[in-house]
């Protein structure tokens, strides 16, 4: 899966079960390898994501679970919605990572782990569409 060179300090983070190797994993690999330039907060989010996945398998007291299929369901829904001009776009890998973090982690009671998310990005990167599509999914899910 990984054909990029990962620094030694991150190598052990990539040892996770196959069922967790989704788009968020791919994004983490790209960020930690330096293929994608990212700020320190994004690098830390990638490290936390990979460490937490390892904790799912090794620590019985870890109260959270990552469900990539549930995150993919949201991503597929968001990708079928048109923008304001009627065009349908695929989400970028960084947008898939954001959705996976917000809508893929759950606690033991099947409630979302993260109830709030502070998302910043440069203009023209789809903030408004990303947020609006997420809320359409939430509204439809609760019916």
Buried (B, 14 or more C-beta within 10 A) or exposed (E): EBEEEBEEEBEEBBEBEEEBBBBBBBBBBBBBBEEBEBEEEBBEBBBEBBEBBBBBEEEEEBEBBBBBEBBBBBBEBBBEEEEEEEEEEEBBBBBBBBBBBBBBBBEEEEEBBEEEEEEEEEEEEBBEBBEBBBEEBEEEEEE
